[in-house]
Amino acid sequence: MNNQSAEARVPLYPRSVKGSFRRFKNSILVIAYLVYYGLPWLPWSRSVGPDRAVLFDIIGRKFYFFGLVVQPQQMFWLAGLLMIAALLLFFVTGVAGRVFCGYFCFQTLWSDLFFKIEHWIQGERPARIRLARQSWNGEKFRKIGFTWLLWFAVAFWTAITFTLYWGEAGDLLRRFFTGEAPSAMYITVAVLTFTTFTMAGLAREQVCTHMCPYSRFQAAMFDKDTKLVAYDANRGEGIKGRAKMRKGQKTLDERHGQGSGDCIDCGYCVQVCPTGIDIRDGLQISCIHCGLCIDACNNIMDSLDWPHGLIRYSSETEAEGGKVRIFKLKSIGYALAIVIVTAVLGWSISHKADLETAITQTRQPLFVTLSDGSILNSYEIKLANQTTTEKQYSIAIRGLDDAELDTGNFSQLTLQPLKNLRLMVKVKRSPGDRRLNKVDDFEFVIKDDVSNQEAAVIPARFYAP
């Protein structure tokens, strides 16, 4: 594997290209931007809570995601999602290389947009190179300034949009521009504007080459069957190497007769690369497998009426004439793990209880002996209504026939939608003529007064001297 040298950075001016991979990247760009910029504004009707489809309410400690409301008790769902994302990344990388980097990474998506803005204002690659080399004049100030202005506008709106996920979008936006927003919002917008502008507009390929940790351990997930963007050196170099188009070298028969390969050394594959590598030098740490060099090479082949495939997605196994095995132990293991974690997460979400409970027994003191000889244990019960409707509950104990339950002023518990309640209760037992066990197990029974069904059963213990 060849590494990009640590020499001074050479500015890149990627050339535009047309083709199937470029169209696919454009489709991903449009979908990604519609989702990211549009979700904070997407309405969603709820009987309780905000009227937005996606909202992360940190103050209220609730995440709203379409019809799902996630409370602190379900934070383990986030761990499940992260596990699925990691396993999916490993599975896809093992099968098709760094396609995540080439099509879905935030750095790639925003850099691509910034490249398009630069191309729209400054022109195609030769024009941008010429503009960069010329001395500062009115044209250069105007074009560079307008480019940076649009970059800043995109970075600023990207930062603003991120903050809109944490509150009601319209209200937050109004408060931001009237100076009434929380200070955290202004700090977040400033930091994200700066980082987006710098990473997507100025650093660009340096992020993929020197900052991203994924590029450093990607090769550990590759094997001989992994499909990577590769140059067919046997076809491209021939016996005597690549040769430019010139008299006596313009047809395949002429070139092959002289021992030359199919690569005409036009450099188009290098010019379109967003990280500035030459794919003909072999697999490199900076390659993000975006496929644009494939489009570039295929366009040249089309103009010459030569077959495609000089640069293509290929594997070491294919290069050796073998058959690629997608279903092998490693990929099957990843796929099986993804299915299991997804199934567990789906089951957990679909079987979410309407009432979440937790209990803590007062330990200081563990029990109290009253003046009449009765033994008193105290408990703190936490109830969380997971539904969007008001609930009426009553509480009782089961398993201690001689015990009395003291709920204080609560004869009936009313839980508002998506609200929590903390309840202090006491259980008293009189030993009478017998000696109580040091520990007895029993249950608190929470009953739904509307449906007359048990909503929850909470195991507990009663301690005596």
C-alpha positions as CSV (number, residue, x, y, z in Angstrom):
1,M,0.0,0.0,0.0
2,N,1.4,3.4,-1.0
3,N,1.1,6.3,1.3
4,Q,0.8,9.9,0.4
5,S,4.1,11.6,1.1
6,A,4.4,14.1,4.0
7,E,5.7,16.8,1.6
8,A,4.1,20.2,1.4
9,R,0.5,20.0,0.3
10,V,-0.2,20.5,-3.4
11,P,-3.6,22.3,-3.8
12,L,-6.2,20.1,-5.6
13,Y,-8.6,21.3,-8.3
14,P,-10.8,18.2,-9.1
15,R,-12.2,18.1,-12.6
16,S,-15.9,17.4,-13.1
17,V,-16.9,14.1,-14.6
18,K,-20.1,12.4,-15.8
19,G,-21.0,8.8,-15.3
20,S,-22.9,6.3,-13.3
21,F,-20.8,6.7,-10.1
22,R,-21.1,10.5,-10.3
23,R,-24.9,10.2,-10.7
24,F,-25.1,7.9,-7.7
25,K,-23.0,10.4,-5.7
26,N,-25.3,13.2,-6.7
27,S,-28.3,11.2,-5.7
28,I,-26.8,10.5,-2.3
29,L,-26.0,14.2,-2.0
30,V,-29.6,15.3,-2.7
31,I,-31.1,12.7,-0.3
32,A,-28.6,13.5,2.5
33,Y,-29.1,17.3,2.3
34,L,-32.9,16.9,2.1
35,V,-32.8,14.7,5.2
36,Y,-30.4,16.8,7.2
37,Y,-31.7,20.3,6.4
38,G,-35.4,19.2,6.3
39,L,-35.9,17.0,9.3
40,P,-36.0,19.8,11.9
41,W,-38.9,21.3,10.0
42,L,-40.9,18.2,9.2
43,P,-44.2,18.3,11.1
44,W,-45.6,15.4,13.1
45,S,-48.9,15.3,14.9
46,R,-48.8,14.2,18.6
47,S,-51.4,14.3,21.4
48,V,-48.6,15.3,23.7
49,G,-45.2,16.8,22.9
50,P,-43.8,18.9,20.1
51,D,-45.3,18.9,16.6
52,R,-42.0,18.0,15.0
53,A,-41.0,14.6,13.6
54,V,-37.5,14.7,15.1
55,L,-36.5,16.6,18.2
56,F,-33.9,16.0,20.9
57,D,-35.3,17.7,24.0
58,I,-32.3,17.7,26.4
59,I,-34.0,19.8,29.0
60,G,-37.1,17.6,29.0
61,R,-34.8,14.5,28.7
62,K,-36.9,13.1,25.8
63,F,-36.0,12.3,22.2
64,Y,-38.8,12.4,19.7
65,F,-38.3,10.4,16.6
66,F,-41.5,10.2,14.5
67,G,-43.9,8.0,16.4
68,L,-41.3,6.9,19.0
69,V,-40.5,8.8,22.2
70,V,-37.2,7.8,23.8
71,Q,-36.8,8.6,27.5
72,P,-33.7,8.1,29.7
73,Q,-34.8,4.6,30.6
74,Q,-34.4,3.6,26.9
75,M,-30.9,5.1,26.4
76,F,-29.6,1.5,25.8
77,W,-31.4,1.7,22.4
78,L,-28.7,4.2,21.4
79,A,-26.1,1.6,22.2
80,G,-28.0,-0.9,20.0
81,L,-28.0,1.6,17.1
82,L,-24.3,2.3,17.5
83,M,-23.6,-1.5,17.5
84,I,-25.6,-1.9,14.3
85,A,-23.8,1.0,12.6
86,A,-20.4,-0.3,13.5
87,L,-21.2,-3.9,12.4
88,L,-22.7,-2.6,9.2
89,L,-19.6,-0.5,8.5
90,F,-17.3,-3.6,9.1
91,F,-19.5,-5.8,6.9
92,V,-19.6,-3.3,4.0
93,T,-15.9,-2.5,4.3
94,G,-15.0,-6.2,4.1
95,V,-17.2,-6.7,1.0
96,A,-16.8,-3.4,-0.9
97,G,-14.0,-1.4,0.7
98,R,-14.4,2.2,1.7
99,V,-17.7,2.9,0.0
100,F,-18.9,4.6,3.2
101,C,-16.1,7.2,2.8
102,G,-16.8,7.6,-0.9
103,Y,-20.5,8.2,-0.7
104,F,-21.9,8.7,2.8
105,C,-19.2,10.3,5.1
106,F,-20.1,13.8,6.2
107,Q,-16.7,15.0,5.1
108,T,-17.2,13.7,1.6
109,L,-20.8,15.0,1.4
110,W,-19.9,18.6,2.4
111,S,-16.6,18.7,0.5
112,D,-18.4,17.6,-2.6
113,L,-20.9,20.5,-2.2
114,F,-18.0,22.9,-1.6
115,F,-16.3,21.6,-4.8
116,K,-19.5,22.2,-6.8
117,I,-19.7,25.8,-5.5
118,E,-16.1,26.4,-6.4
119,H,-16.7,24.9,-9.9
120,W,-19.8,27.0,-10.4
121,I,-18.1,30.3,-9.6
122,Q,-14.5,29.7,-10.8
123,G,-15.0,27.4,-13.7
124,E,-13.5,24.0,-14.7
125,R,-10.2,22.8,-13.5
126,P,-7.9,24.7,-15.9
127,A,-9.7,27.9,-15.1
128,R,-9.4,27.4,-11.4
129,I,-5.7,26.6,-11.7
130,R,-5.2,29.7,-13.8
131,L,-7.1,31.8,-11.3
132,A,-5.0,30.5,-8.4
133,R,-1.7,31.2,-10.2
134,Q,-2.5,34.7,-11.3
135,S,-1.7,37.7,-9.2
136,W,-4.4,39.3,-7.0
137,N,-6.7,41.5,-9.1
138,G,-10.4,42.4,-9.3
139,E,-11.4,39.1,-10.9
140,K,-9.5,37.0,-8.4
141,F,-10.8,39.0,-5.4
142,R,-14.4,38.7,-6.8
143,K,-14.4,35.0,-7.6
144,I,-12.5,33.9,-4.5
145,G,-14.5,36.2,-2.3
146,F,-17.8,35.0,-3.7
147,T,-16.7,31.4,-3.3
148,W,-15.8,31.9,0.3
149,L,-19.0,33.8,1.0
150,L,-21.1,30.9,-0.3
151,W,-19.0,28.4,1.6
152,F,-19.6,30.4,4.7
153,A,-23.3,30.5,4.1
154,V,-23.5,26.7,3.7
155,A,-21.3,26.2,6.8
156,F,-23.4,28.7,8.8
157,W,-26.7,27.1,7.8
158,T,-25.3,23.6,8.5
159,A,-24.4,24.8,12.0
160,I,-27.8,26.5,12.5
161,T,-29.6,23.3,11.3
162,F,-27.7,21.2,13.8
163,T,-29.0,23.3,16.7
164,L,-32.6,23.2,15.4
165,Y,-32.7,19.5,16.2
166,W,-32.6,20.4,19.9
167,G,-35.8,22.5,20.1
168,E,-38.7,23.9,18.1
169,A,-37.1,25.0,14.9
170,G,-39.1,28.1,14.1
171,D,-38.9,29.4,17.7
172,L,-35.2,28.7,18.0
173,L,-34.4,30.4,14.7
174,R,-36.4,33.5,15.7
175,R,-34.7,33.6,19.1
176,F,-31.3,33.2,17.5
177,F,-31.6,36.2,15.3
178,T,-33.2,38.4,17.9
179,G,-30.5,37.6,20.5
180,E,-32.8,35.7,22.8
181,A,-31.3,32.2,22.2
182,P,-29.3,30.3,24.8
183,S,-25.6,31.1,24.8
184,A,-24.9,27.4,24.1
185,M,-26.6,27.8,20.7
186,Y,-24.4,30.7,19.7
187,I,-21.3,28.9,20.8
188,T,-22.3,25.7,18.9
189,V,-23.1,27.7,15.7
190,A,-19.8,29.5,15.9
191,V,-17.8,26.3,16.4
192,L,-19.6,24.3,13.7
193,T,-19.5,27.1,11.2
194,F,-15.7,27.4,11.6
195,T,-15.1,23.6,11.5
196,T,-17.4,23.0,8.5
197,F,-15.8,25.9,6.6
198,T,-12.3,24.7,7.4
199,M,-12.8,21.0,6.9
200,A,-14.9,21.1,3.7
201,G,-13.5,24.2,2.2
202,L,-9.8,24.4,3.1
203,A,-8.6,21.1,4.5
204,R,-10.6,18.9,2.2
205,E,-8.6,15.8,1.3
206,Q,-6.2,16.4,4.3
207,V,-9.0,15.2,6.6
208,C,-9.3,11.9,4.8
209,T,-5.5,11.5,4.5
210,H,-4.2,12.7,7.9
211,M,-7.1,13.2,10.3
212,C,-9.6,10.4,9.8
213,P,-8.7,7.3,11.9
214,Y,-10.8,5.1,9.7
215,S,-8.3,5.4,6.8
216,R,-5.6,4.0,9.2
217,F,-7.3,0.7,10.1
218,Q,-9.3,0.1,7.0
219,A,-6.8,-2.4,5.6
220,A,-7.4,-4.7,8.6
221,M,-10.9,-5.3,7.3
222,F,-9.8,-6.1,3.7
223,D,-9.2,-9.5,2.3
224,K,-8.5,-11.1,-1.1
225,D,-12.3,-11.0,-1.9
226,T,-12.9,-7.3,-1.0
227,K,-13.9,-5.3,-4.0
228,L,-11.7,-2.2,-4.4
229,V,-11.3,0.5,-7.0
230,A,-8.4,-0.9,-8.9
231,Y,-6.4,-0.3,-12.1
232,D,-5.9,-3.3,-14.4
233,A,-2.1,-3.0,-14.8
234,N,-1.8,-6.0,-17.1
235,R,-4.2,-4.4,-19.6
236,G,-3.1,-0.8,-19.0
237,E,0.6,-1.3,-19.1
238,G,1.0,-4.1,-21.6
239,I,4.6,-5.2,-22.2
240,K,6.2,-1.8,-22.7
241,G,4.0,0.3,-20.5
242,R,1.3,2.9,-21.1
243,A,1.7,5.2,-24.1
244,K,0.0,8.4,-25.2
245,M,-2.1,8.6,-28.4
246,R,0.1,9.3,-31.3
247,K,0.6,8.0,-34.9
248,G,0.8,4.3,-34.9
249,Q,-0.7,4.1,-31.4
250,K,-4.3,5.0,-32.1
251,T,-6.0,1.6,-32.3
252,L,-5.9,-1.3,-29.9
253,D,-4.3,-3.5,-32.6
254,E,-1.6,-1.0,-33.3
255,R,-0.8,-0.6,-29.6
256,H,-0.9,-4.3,-28.8
257,G,1.3,-5.0,-31.8
258,Q,3.9,-2.7,-30.3
259,G,3.5,-4.0,-26.8
260,S,1.8,-0.9,-25.4
261,G,-1.1,-1.1,-22.9
262,D,-4.6,0.4,-23.2
263,C,-3.9,3.3,-20.9
264,I,-3.2,6.4,-23.0
265,D,-1.8,8.3,-20.0
266,C,-4.3,11.1,-20.3
267,G,-4.3,11.8,-16.6
268,Y,-8.1,12.2,-16.5
269,C,-8.4,9.7,-13.6
270,V,-6.0,11.7,-11.5
271,Q,-7.7,15.0,-12.3
272,V,-11.1,13.9,-11.1
273,C,-9.9,12.3,-7.9
274,P,-11.0,14.3,-4.8
275,T,-8.0,13.2,-2.8
276,G,-5.5,13.8,-5.7
277,I,-4.1,10.2,-6.0
278,D,-3.1,8.3,-9.0
279,I,-5.0,5.0,-8.9
280,R,-2.5,3.5,-11.3
281,D,0.0,3.5,-8.5
282,G,-2.0,0.8,-6.6
283,L,-4.1,0.8,-3.4
284,Q,-3.4,3.9,-1.3
285,I,-4.5,5.1,2.1
286,S,-6.0,8.2,0.6
287,C,-8.4,6.4,-1.8
288,I,-12.0,6.7,-0.6
289,H,-13.4,4.4,-3.4
290,C,-15.8,7.0,-4.8
291,G,-15.5,5.5,-8.3
292,L,-15.0,8.9,-10.1
293,C,-11.8,7.6,-11.7
294,I,-13.8,4.7,-13.1
295,D,-16.2,7.2,-14.7
296,A,-13.3,9.2,-16.1
297,C,-11.6,6.2,-17.6
298,N,-14.9,4.8,-19.0
299,N,-15.6,8.2,-20.7
300,I,-12.2,8.0,-22.4
301,M,-12.8,4.4,-23.4
302,D,-16.2,5.4,-24.9
303,S,-14.6,8.2,-26.9
304,L,-12.1,5.7,-28.3
305,D,-14.7,2.9,-28.7
306,W,-12.7,0.7,-26.4
307,P,-14.1,-1.6,-23.8
308,H,-14.7,-0.4,-20.2
309,G,-13.0,-1.9,-17.2
310,L,-9.4,-0.5,-17.3
311,I,-10.3,1.0,-13.9
312,R,-13.0,-0.9,-12.1
313,Y,-14.2,-2.3,-8.8
314,S,-12.2,-5.5,-8.5
315,S,-10.6,-7.8,-6.0
316,E,-7.3,-9.6,-5.6
317,T,-9.2,-12.9,-6.2
318,E,-10.6,-11.6,-9.5
319,A,-7.2,-10.3,-10.6
320,E,-5.9,-13.8,-10.1
321,G,-8.7,-15.3,-12.1
322,G,-10.6,-16.7,-9.2
323,K,-14.2,-16.4,-8.0
324,V,-15.1,-13.9,-5.3
325,R,-16.6,-15.4,-2.2
326,I,-19.0,-12.9,-0.5
327,F,-20.5,-15.5,1.9
328,K,-17.5,-16.4,3.9
329,L,-17.0,-16.9,7.7
330,K,-16.2,-13.2,8.4
331,S,-19.0,-11.7,6.4
332,I,-21.5,-14.3,7.6
333,G,-20.5,-13.5,11.1
334,Y,-21.0,-9.7,10.7
335,A,-24.3,-10.3,8.9
336,L,-25.6,-12.7,11.6
337,A,-24.5,-10.2,14.3
338,I,-26.4,-7.4,12.5
339,V,-29.5,-9.5,12.3
340,I,-29.4,-10.5,16.0
341,V,-28.8,-7.0,17.3
342,T,-31.4,-5.5,15.0
343,A,-33.9,-8.2,16.1
344,V,-33.2,-7.6,19.8
345,L,-33.5,-3.8,19.3
346,G,-36.7,-4.1,17.3
347,W,-38.2,-6.5,19.9
348,S,-37.3,-4.1,22.7
349,I,-38.9,-1.2,21.0
350,S,-42.1,-3.1,20.0
351,H,-42.5,-4.5,23.5
352,K,-41.8,-1.2,25.4
353,A,-43.8,-1.2,28.6
354,D,-46.4,1.5,29.2
355,L,-45.1,1.9,32.7
356,E,-41.4,1.8,33.7
357,T,-40.7,1.2,37.4
358,A,-37.7,1.3,39.7
359,I,-37.5,0.8,43.5
360,T,-34.9,1.8,46.1
361,Q,-35.2,0.7,49.7
362,T,-34.1,3.2,52.4
363,R,-30.9,1.7,53.9
364,Q,-30.3,4.2,56.7
365,P,-31.8,2.7,58.8
366,L,-32.7,-0.5,57.1
367,F,-35.7,-0.9,59.3
368,V,-37.3,1.0,62.2
369,T,-38.8,-0.6,65.3
370,L,-41.8,1.5,66.5
371,S,-43.0,2.0,70.0
372,D,-45.7,-0.7,69.7
373,G,-43.1,-3.2,68.5
374,S,-44.1,-3.0,64.8
375,I,-41.3,-3.1,62.2
376,L,-41.3,-0.4,59.5
377,N,-39.4,-0.5,56.1
378,S,-39.4,2.5,53.8
379,Y,-39.2,2.4,49.9
380,E,-38.8,4.9,47.1
381,I,-40.7,3.9,44.0
382,K,-40.2,5.6,40.7
383,L,-42.8,5.4,38.0
384,A,-42.5,6.6,34.4
385,N,-45.5,6.9,32.1
386,Q,-44.2,5.9,28.7
387,T,-47.5,6.7,26.9
388,T,-49.0,9.9,25.5
389,T,-52.2,9.5,27.6
390,E,-52.9,10.3,31.3
391,K,-52.9,7.1,33.5
392,Q,-54.6,6.4,36.8
393,Y,-52.9,3.8,39.0
394,S,-53.3,2.3,42.5
395,I,-50.7,0.5,44.5
396,A,-50.9,-2.6,46.7
397,I,-48.6,-5.2,48.2
398,R,-48.7,-9.0,47.7
399,G,-46.9,-11.7,49.6
400,L,-47.0,-10.2,53.1
401,D,-50.5,-11.0,54.5
402,D,-49.8,-9.3,57.8
403,A,-48.4,-6.1,56.4
404,E,-49.9,-2.6,56.1
405,L,-49.0,-0.3,53.2
406,D,-48.7,3.4,53.9
407,T,-48.7,5.6,50.8
408,G,-49.0,8.9,52.6
409,N,-51.5,11.3,50.9
410,F,-51.8,9.2,47.8
411,S,-54.8,7.0,47.5
412,Q,-54.7,7.1,43.7
413,L,-51.7,7.9,41.5
414,T,-52.2,10.1,38.5
415,L,-49.3,10.1,35.9
416,Q,-49.4,12.7,33.2
417,P,-48.3,11.7,29.7
418,L,-44.5,11.0,29.4
419,K,-44.0,12.2,33.0
420,N,-42.3,10.6,36.0
421,L,-43.4,10.3,39.6
422,R,-41.3,9.6,42.7
423,L,-43.3,8.0,45.5
424,M,-42.2,7.4,49.1
425,V,-44.1,4.4,50.7
426,K,-43.8,2.5,53.9
427,V,-44.6,-1.1,54.8
428,K,-45.4,-1.9,58.5
429,R,-45.6,-5.4,60.1
430,S,-46.5,-6.3,63.6
431,P,-44.7,-9.5,64.9
432,G,-47.5,-10.2,67.5
433,D,-46.7,-13.5,69.3
434,R,-44.3,-14.8,66.6
435,R,-40.8,-13.8,65.4
436,L,-40.5,-12.3,62.0
437,N,-38.0,-13.6,59.4
438,K,-34.9,-11.4,58.9
439,V,-35.8,-11.2,55.2
440,D,-39.1,-11.8,53.4
441,D,-39.7,-11.4,49.7
442,F,-42.9,-9.7,48.5
443,E,-44.2,-7.6,45.6
444,F,-45.6,-4.1,45.0
445,V,-48.5,-4.4,42.5
446,I,-49.2,-1.4,40.4
447,K,-52.7,-1.6,39.0
448,D,-54.3,0.3,36.1
449,D,-57.5,1.6,37.5
450,V,-59.1,2.1,34.0
451,S,-58.4,-1.3,32.5
452,N,-58.3,-3.0,36.0
453,Q,-55.2,-4.9,34.9
454,E,-51.8,-5.2,36.5
455,A,-49.5,-2.6,34.9
456,A,-46.4,-3.6,36.8
457,V,-45.1,-5.9,39.5
458,I,-42.1,-4.7,41.5
459,P,-40.2,-7.3,43.6
460,A,-39.0,-6.1,47.0
461,R,-37.7,-7.3,50.3
462,F,-38.8,-6.7,53.9
463,Y,-36.1,-6.7,56.6
464,A,-36.7,-7.3,60.3
465,P,-34.4,-7.5,63.3
